[in-house]
């Protein structure tokens, strides 16, 4: 069975994501958001679940579309980065 998604380097993925993010795409999938933040998709999933469980909300805001689709606004990802600057 042929692999539909060829392996690419992180640099290529970030370059591709940056090029697409420069376009009017403001809504990212969990995978795209994890690449943008250089975090694992598991981190983002845990963040969503722990926020629901504790009632404190997630560290990184997200949007639900329908029953299952999770998306992240690029502006929320940038806000998260800005709010967590140190030094």
C-alpha positions, -999 to 999 in steps of 0.1 A, spaced: 0 0 0 15 33 -11 20 61 14 -3 90 5 18 114 25 55 114 17 78 122 45 92 157 45 116 175 68 105 198 96 121 227 77 100 219 46 68 215 67 73 248 85 82 266 52 50 251 36 30 261 66 44 296 67 36 300 30 1 288 35 -3 309 67 7 340 47 -23 334 26 -57 342 40 -59 308 59 -67 318 94 -81 285 106 -57 256 112 -63 219 119 -47 204 151 -19 190 130 -12 224 114 -14 242 148 10 217 163 35 223 135 31 260 138 37 259 176 63 231 174 43 210 198 29 175 195 -7 170 185 -10 150 217 -1 181 237 -30 200 221 -54 171 227 -44 169 263 -48 206 267 -83 205 254 -93 175 276 -77 189 308 -94 222 303 -128 205 301 -121 182 330 -109 209 354 -133 236 342 -104 261 339 -105 260 301 -76 252 277 -43 269 277 -47 275 239 -81 286 227 -98 265 199 -129 264 178 -153 234 175 -170 230 141 -198 206 142 -196 176 166 -160 166 161 -139 191 141 -114 211 161 -97 241 146 -73 267 159 -74 304 148 -39 316 139 -46 348 159 -52 327 191 -19 308 185 -1 341 181 -18 354 213 -7 323 232 29 329 221 27 366 231 12 358 265 39 333 273 70 353 266 96 353 293 125 375 300 
